[in-house]
């Protein structure tokens, strides 16, 4: 998604991580919904926020969702993603 063109304009990212830099990638017009758990042992809030900032700087429109659990995906998180997806146009 950040190293080559993608055939989609929306992305749901559940607890995303990335290795390497994405500086300079141009990914607009991409709408991104991304989530993380505040107790996630694999993804710190700082790391998550850094990735979201990099996506925004690359041209993506980013919406974030945080919960107080770990790395597993939960029902409220899925509902929030579904709601966001319904709100997208096109």
N, C-alpha and C positions, 0 to 999 in steps of 0.2 A: 504494500500500500504506500510506503514512503520511499521506495527505491525505483519504482516503475509505474507507468500509468495503469489505472484500474478501470474496469468496465462498469463500475457502480458509482452512485453519487451519495450513498448513505452507508454508514457502518455502525454496527453495534459491537462495542468492545467490552467484554466482561473481564475485569481484572487484567488489563493489558500490560505487557512488559515488552521491552525491545532491547536488543543488544546493538551497540553501535550508535553513531550519531545520525540524525536525520536533518541536520542543518542544511539549508539550501534546497531541500525538497519542495516542490510546488505541487500541492495536492488539491488546490481548489478546483471546482466548487464541490467540496465534500462536506457533508453534514455528519458529525460523529456524536454518538451517545456512548459514554464510557462510565464504567462503574469500578468501585474498589471497596474493600472491607477494611475498616479501621484496625481490625485485628488480624489482617492478612499477613502471614509470615513470609510470603513470597514477594509482596509489593508494598513498599512503604508509602505513606502519604506524600512524602517529599519526592520520591521517584515517580509516583503517579502524576503529581502536579507538574513536574518537570516535563514529562511526556506530553501532557495536555498543553502546556505552554509552547512546546516545540510544534505541536500540531496546529495550534492557532497561528503561530508565526509563519507556518508554511501555507496558510490560507484556509485552513479548515474552520468551519463553524462547530464549536464543541459545546456539548451539554454534559455535565457530570452528575453522577449519582453516587452517594456514599452511604454505607450502612455500618452498623457496629459489630459485624460478624467477621469471619475469616475469609478464606479464599473460595469457599463454596458459593455457588449461585443459589439465591433463595427466592421464594415466591414473590415477595414484595419487589425485589430487583427485576424479576421477569415482567411483572405488571408495569413497572415504571418504564422499562424498555418498550414494551408493547404500546403503552400510551404515547410515548414520544414518537414512535414509528407511525402511529395513526395520525399524528398532528403534522407530519411532513407532507408537503405537496409534491405532486408530480410523480 
